[in-house]
Amino acid sequence: MSEAEGRPADIGQVLGDRPDGEPSQQSGLMDLLGVAAVLLDAEGRVVLWSPQAEELYGYTAEEALGQYAAQLLVPEEHWDWVLKKFAEVMETGGRWGGTFPARRKGGGTRLVELRNMRLMDDRGDFYALGLGTDSPTLREVERDIALSTRLISQSPIGIAILDPALRYMSINPALERMHGIPARDHLGRHYREIMYDAKFAVPEAAMREVLDTGIPLIDQSTIVGHSPADPEPRLHAWTISAYRLEDTQGRVLGVAELVTDVTERYQSAREASATRRRLAVIADGSARIGTTLDVAQTARELADVTVPELADVVSVDVLDSVLDEHRPRTRVGPAFFRALALKAAYRTEAAEAADPPGHIAAYDDDRVATRCVRTGRPVLIPHADGNDLARIARDEHAATLLARAGVHSYMAVPLTARATVLGFLGLTRARDPQPFDEDDLAIAIELASRTAVCIDNARAHQSVRNAAETLQRSLLPHHPPSLPGLQIASRYQPAQAAYEIGGDWYDVLPLGGDKTALVVGDVMGSGIDAAAAMGRLRTATAAFAGLDLDPTRVLEQLDTITSGLEQYIATCLYAAYDPHHGECHIANAGHLPPVLVRRGDHPQLLDLPTGTPLGVGGVRFETTTVGLDPGDQLVLYTDGLVETRHHPIDERLDTLLHVLDAPDCPLEESCDRLLHDLRQPDDHDDVALLIARAQSFPPTGAQRPR
């Protein structure tokens, strides 16, 4: 057998060359550690000395060869111990290893990590091989490896290592959970074999670019989809980062992919975008709906606001009995509607299927419009089929037109004002491919509610004989609802001039998280215009309160709306009570301060930043937090309760505190006593009064401010 034949097939790799003649890749780790080799004979003399040994110990080969290693490298105080260990190794053939302070040329020592073992040559002679490396360097490498391993395995961010061909080499547990596929099933498989969905072609191309250019990719790809790891389908969002991996010689080893679950951030952004859209539409409606006391114009304003922002085609219809007092309202049989407004975003047969303005049409009792106004509930049909279109349309011909127009989604929202259904708002989508959803319905309900109030105000204006009774009483809640942690009593008393309709109002609005908004306001002036402005502000207050905004934000939005009301200024006090924390967050817009009546203590006027009235525009408001314990009362009122033409306001406020400084009694009695003691028969101003008493409620453990 020739030498070539006897050489192992991979000897070229052992010697540093690949079979194809190209140099093989060398380990940078060996170079980093700089392992030194020293060979001793049986007497302990140096017979071989590597270049790394020269670097580690400082002696050249010429200086070291033939010298006794103990005398050369070991401090004198350790000679006995070292010679004993050397004898054990040579006698038993065992190995020894550890950290040892080796002496360097020129004095001083260096901590060296040593491994010693016995060798035997072909003549049976024994030698001792000592391998050593700098101990601090070795410990640093060990620490870096341990930290890197833990960093990857314990990271909440998904991490994958892929080779230059984008085959998986390793993934950490976090990415394993995200993919819902065991780590072993990734290894050796191409990226797109695991991430086979078409949307992952983008990050694949990005990783190839990272491999080519070395420029990292940082959160540039956002993928939205479902994870197989979820027991039930749930939308996730992930951001993908990537950077190229190189060894110490700069050779490309592959690419690292980092996957971060940003679902919460993504959902928050979507919700924020949807909220901004809702606020924009509502704010637009606040500014544009109800600019006049004309029923038809108000309906047209509603249609202008909702097309095309919310729907492709919109119709506004009222029950004919609302505008014609001689037509009775019926609960059975067909419902008769009078069309007020119709608008389409483009020319479509869906508009031809609706009734033109001024037309009166009968809708059978099985139609969606009839069901909507008779139940007082909105109807949402996200995906309308042929049967749905037949119930939406007035007749068979109209249903055919809707089908030909491609109508696929529909909403009918009642126009409800003061607990009376006036008509309905019909919204249609055909060209817009997105179906209506609950958020769209919420916007439509708010706009319809606002419009209904405006329509009803206009209707009342057309009948002056009934305006005082209708607008003085029905604009306000008659019986505040039962609310978590609060007992409520309220009063509204008009001015003695019954034909003068004031702008005082109060409201009690349930909020999310068991919270309640308490509102008292006063539109300056009197008459039907003031009442209409008050109705718009009250509706707007309810709308913004429903968005769970901070009291200052509610007043800022109301200020914007009021600025758009011609020559009107209003004062308003908005308080949001949280029964879980026993806290009331209050903001004031030029209103008289509320009275705080703590159990067992004298009443006091709350010292709040007064703020400017609504309608001044561009002024910031401040929120004050007040703690309420069970039994504490908050009294909100309008200036009609305390202002007179004959007494200073400070004197009247003192009288208010004196009347309230009485033993605890039912809230209804407190309201009656205040009106009896403070009001005069000839008072020229309305008064709205609202008293809230805190009740026991399951606490959260939070510290209540005082």
Buried (B, 14 or more C-beta within 10 A) or exposed (E): EEEEEEEEEEEBEEEEEEEEEEEEEEEEEEEBBBBBBBBBBEEBBBBBBBEBBBEBBBBEEEBBEEBBBBEBBBEEEBEEEBBEBBEBBBEEEEEBEEEBBBBBBEEEBBBBBBBBBBEEEEEEEBBBBBBBBBBEBBEEBEEEEEEEEEEBEEBEBBBBBBBEEBBBBBBBBBBBBBBEBEBEBBEEEBBEEBBEEEEBEBBBEBBBEBBEEEEBBEEEBBBEEEBEEEEEEEEBBBBBBBBBBEEEEEEBBBBBBBBBBBBEEBEEEEEEEBEEBBBEBBBBBBBEBBBEBBBBBBBBBBBBBBBBBBBBBBBBBBBBBBBEEEBEBEEEEEBBBBBBBBBBBEEBBBBBBBBEBEEBBBBEEEBBBBBBBBEEBBBBBBEBEEEBBBBBBBBEEBBBBBBBBBBBBBBBBBBBBBEBBBBBBBBBBBBBEEBBEEEBBBBBBBBBBBBBBBBBBBBBBEEEEEBBEBBBEBBBBEEBEEBBBBBBBBBBBBBEBEEBBBBBBBBBBBBEEBBBBBBBBBBBBBBBBBBBBBBBBBBBBBBBBBBBBBBBBBBBBBBBBBBBBEEBBBBBBBBBBBBBBBBBBBBBBBBBBBBBBBEEEEBBBBEBEBBBBBBBEEBEBBBBBBBBEEBBBBBBBBBBBBBBEEEEEEEBBEBBBEBBEEEEEEBEEBBBBBBEEBBEEEBBBBBBBBBBBBBEBEEEEEEEEE
